[in-house]
Amino acid sequence: MEQEVPVIIHRSDEKEPETPGASPIPEQVRDMGSTLSDAVSAFMESEQYEQLKQKAAALKTYIRENPVPAMLYTLGAGTVLGFLLKRRR
């Protein structure tokens, strides 16, 4: 089955206005995004990130080798969280 998909091509000679207030993203948000990006990059280069990846791989191995106990642990944790977070009416 074939469908026609409309394609919209923007001309490259059309430039958006470069006024300071014309940006759709405020400067504070852009700065926060940059700071967060730097923090994530620093964490991904740290030793703690490598340890986290090793522990995640060990957890995946445990779950593959022991699926029933892993499901029971998950069920228990979900039940406990459900009771703790339940709204009282």
ChimeraX attribute file (.defattr): number of C-alpha atoms within 10 A of each C-alpha:
attribute: neighborCount
match mode: 1-to-1
recipient: residues
	/A:1	2
	/A:2	4
	/A:3	5
	/A:4	5
	/A:5	6
	/A:6	6
	/A:7	6
	/A:8	6
	/A:9	6
	/A:10	7
	/A:11	7
	/A:12	6
	/A:13	6
	/A:14	7
	/A:15	7
	/A:16	8
	/A:17	9
	/A:18	8
	/A:19	7
	/A:20	8
	/A:21	10
	/A:22	10
	/A:23	11
	/A:24	6
	/A:25	9
	/A:26	11
	/A:27	12
	/A:28	9
	/A:29	10
	/A:30	11
	/A:31	11
	/A:32	11
	/A:33	12
	/A:34	12
	/A:35	12
	/A:36	12
	/A:37	12
	/A:38	12
	/A:39	11
	/A:40	12
	/A:41	11
	/A:42	11
	/A:43	13
	/A:44	12
	/A:45	10
	/A:46	11
	/A:47	10
	/A:48	11
	/A:49	13
	/A:50	13
	/A:51	11
	/A:52	11
	/A:53	12
	/A:54	12
	/A:55	12
	/A:56	12
	/A:57	12
	/A:58	12
	/A:59	13
	/A:60	12
	/A:61	12
	/A:62	13
	/A:63	14
	/A:64	11
	/A:65	11
	/A:66	11
	/A:67	12
	/A:68	11
	/A:69	12
	/A:70	15
	/A:71	12
	/A:72	11
	/A:73	12
	/A:74	12
	/A:75	12
	/A:76	12
	/A:77	11
	/A:78	12
	/A:79	12
	/A:80	12
	/A:81	11
	/A:82	11
	/A:83	9
	/A:84	9
	/A:85	9
	/A:86	9
	/A:87	7
	/A:88	4
	/A:89	3
